[in-house]
């Protein structure tokens, strides 16, 4: 009973941190906290069969819309889990999350999995709204489109590299200081 109540408490705290409903404004946050909250929410989907390797670098606080970035982490991690679960024979199943300061004012977050390769013809369309390779009823085709839009709003970039030697890696690079100088609107 105590274990169950602790699990519920952790989940409620993570949902609050993930949604950041009380923090919908632009603010400085610890990106690692958002990633950790997302992982806790997805813990049931990982079901002890997928290993998550965290290679967190020393990051400065990032000025951003935290709920939007948390949605990016959720979409990328959820897709990585789907990819790994699509190949039952794959062992070990791994997701690697790496964060680093790529320069004095840029942060880079990488989400990599060792699942099946994404064919080049799909890579050309995967950030398009409503594009999905999942069966009907299993996906909306909005996750990567939203991630792309959030990265643009945060004056950053998202890219994907997928080949048999490295697996599939999504890389997001964006400034630690959000700038509204180009008139970017909130989502």
C-alpha positions as CSV (number, residue, x, y, z in Angstrom):
1,X,0.0,0.0,0.0
2,X,2.8,2.4,0.9
3,X,4.6,1.6,-2.4
4,X,1.4,2.2,-4.4
5,X,0.8,5.6,-2.6
6,X,4.4,6.6,-3.3
7,X,4.0,5.7,-7.0
8,X,0.8,7.8,-7.2
9,X,2.5,10.7,-5.5
10,X,5.5,10.5,-7.9
11,X,3.1,10.3,-10.9
12,X,1.1,13.3,-9.8
13,X,4.2,15.4,-9.2
14,X,5.5,14.3,-12.6
15,X,2.3,15.2,-14.4
16,X,2.3,18.6,-12.7
17,X,5.9,19.2,-13.8
18,X,5.3,17.8,-17.2
19,X,2.2,19.9,-17.9
20,X,3.6,23.0,-16.2
21,X,0.0,24.4,-16.1
22,X,1.1,26.8,-13.4
23,X,4.0,27.9,-15.5
24,X,2.6,28.6,-18.9
25,X,4.8,31.7,-19.1
26,X,8.2,32.0,-20.6
27,X,10.7,31.2,-17.8
28,X,14.1,29.7,-17.0
29,X,14.0,25.9,-16.3
30,X,16.1,22.9,-15.8
31,X,15.6,20.8,-18.9
32,X,16.7,17.6,-17.1
33,X,13.7,18.0,-14.7
34,X,11.3,18.0,-17.7
35,X,12.9,15.0,-19.3
36,X,12.8,13.1,-16.0
37,X,9.1,13.9,-15.6
38,X,8.4,12.7,-19.1
39,X,10.3,9.4,-18.4
40,X,8.3,8.8,-15.3
41,X,5.1,9.3,-17.2
42,X,6.3,6.8,-19.8
43,X,7.7,4.4,-17.2
44,X,4.8,1.9,-17.7
45,X,5.5,1.8,-21.5
46,X,9.2,1.1,-20.9
47,X,8.1,-1.9,-18.8
48,X,11.6,-2.8,-17.7
49,X,12.4,-4.2,-21.3
50,X,13.8,-0.9,-22.6
51,X,17.0,0.5,-21.0
52,X,17.2,4.3,-20.8
53,X,20.8,5.6,-20.8
54,X,21.1,9.2,-19.6
55,X,24.2,11.1,-20.6
56,X,23.3,14.5,-19.1
57,X,25.8,17.3,-19.5
58,X,26.1,20.4,-17.3
59,X,23.4,22.7,-18.6
60,X,22.6,26.3,-17.8
61,X,18.9,27.0,-17.1
62,X,17.0,27.5,-20.4
63,X,14.6,30.3,-21.0
64,X,11.6,28.6,-22.7
65,X,8.0,27.6,-22.6
66,X,8.6,24.4,-20.5
67,X,5.2,22.7,-21.3
68,X,6.0,22.9,-25.0
69,X,9.5,21.4,-24.6
70,X,8.1,18.7,-22.4
71,X,5.7,17.8,-25.2
72,X,8.7,17.5,-27.6
73,X,10.4,15.0,-25.1
74,X,7.2,13.1,-24.8
75,X,6.6,12.8,-28.5
76,X,10.2,11.7,-29.3
77,X,10.4,9.2,-26.4
78,X,7.0,7.8,-27.2
79,X,8.0,7.3,-30.8
80,X,11.3,5.7,-29.7
81,X,9.4,3.2,-27.5
82,X,7.1,2.4,-30.4
83,X,10.1,1.8,-32.7
84,X,11.8,-0.5,-30.2
85,X,8.6,-2.5,-29.5
86,X,8.0,-3.0,-33.2
87,X,10.9,-5.5,-33.3
88,X,10.3,-8.2,-30.7
89,X,13.6,-9.9,-31.5
90,X,15.8,-6.8,-30.9
91,X,18.0,-7.1,-27.8
92,X,19.0,-5.0,-26.0
93,X,16.4,-2.3,-26.5
94,X,18.0,1.1,-25.6
95,X,17.1,4.7,-25.6
96,X,20.0,7.2,-25.0
97,X,19.3,10.8,-24.0
98,X,22.3,13.1,-24.2
99,X,22.3,16.8,-23.3
100,X,25.1,19.3,-23.7
101,X,26.0,22.9,-24.1
102,X,27.0,22.9,-27.8
103,X,28.3,26.5,-27.5
104,X,28.1,29.3,-24.9
105,X,24.5,30.0,-25.8
106,X,23.1,26.8,-27.4
107,X,21.9,23.6,-25.8
108,X,21.7,20.3,-27.7
109,X,19.4,17.5,-26.7
110,X,19.7,14.1,-28.5
111,X,17.3,11.2,-28.2
112,X,18.6,8.0,-29.8
113,X,17.3,4.5,-30.1
114,X,18.7,1.3,-31.5
115,X,15.5,0.2,-33.1
116,X,14.7,-0.2,-36.8
117,X,16.1,2.4,-39.3
118,X,13.8,5.0,-40.7
119,X,13.9,4.8,-44.5
120,X,15.1,7.9,-46.3
121,X,11.8,8.4,-48.1
122,X,10.0,8.5,-44.8
123,X,12.6,10.9,-43.3
124,X,11.7,13.4,-46.0
125,X,8.1,13.6,-44.7
126,X,8.2,12.8,-41.0
127,X,7.9,16.4,-39.8
128,X,4.8,17.0,-42.1
129,X,1.6,17.3,-40.2
130,X,-0.6,14.2,-40.3
131,X,2.2,12.0,-41.9
132,X,2.3,8.7,-40.0
133,X,3.6,5.2,-40.7
134,X,1.5,3.8,-37.8
135,X,-1.6,1.7,-38.5
136,X,-5.0,3.5,-38.6
137,X,-6.0,4.3,-35.0
138,X,-2.5,4.1,-33.6
139,X,-1.1,7.6,-34.5
140,X,-2.2,11.0,-35.6
141,X,0.9,12.1,-37.4
142,X,1.2,15.1,-35.3
143,X,3.9,14.3,-32.8
144,X,6.9,15.1,-34.9
145,X,5.1,18.0,-36.6
146,X,4.5,19.5,-33.2
147,X,8.2,18.9,-32.2
148,X,9.3,20.7,-35.3
149,X,7.0,23.6,-34.7
150,X,8.1,24.0,-31.0
151,X,11.7,23.9,-32.1
152,X,11.0,26.7,-34.6
153,X,9.2,28.7,-32.1
154,X,12.2,28.4,-29.7
155,X,14.5,29.5,-32.6
156,X,16.1,26.1,-32.8
157,X,16.3,23.2,-35.1
158,X,15.4,19.5,-35.1
159,X,17.0,16.9,-37.3
160,X,17.1,13.1,-37.6
161,X,19.8,10.7,-38.6
162,X,18.9,7.1,-39.1
163,X,21.2,4.3,-40.3
164,X,21.9,0.7,-39.3
165,X,25.2,1.5,-37.5
166,X,23.9,4.2,-35.1
167,X,20.1,3.5,-35.0
168,X,17.9,6.6,-35.1
169,X,18.8,9.8,-33.4
170,X,16.8,13.0,-33.2
171,X,18.9,16.1,-32.4
172,X,17.4,19.4,-31.1
173,X,19.6,22.5,-30.8
174,X,18.2,25.8,-29.6
175,X,19.4,28.9,-27.7
176,X,19.3,29.1,-23.9
177,X,17.8,32.5,-24.1
178,X,14.4,32.7,-25.9
179,X,14.2,35.8,-28.1
180,X,11.0,37.3,-29.4
181,X,12.8,39.6,-31.8
182,X,11.5,37.7,-34.9
183,X,7.9,37.9,-33.7
184,X,7.5,34.2,-32.9
185,X,4.1,33.5,-31.4
186,X,3.2,31.1,-28.7
187,X,1.6,27.8,-29.7
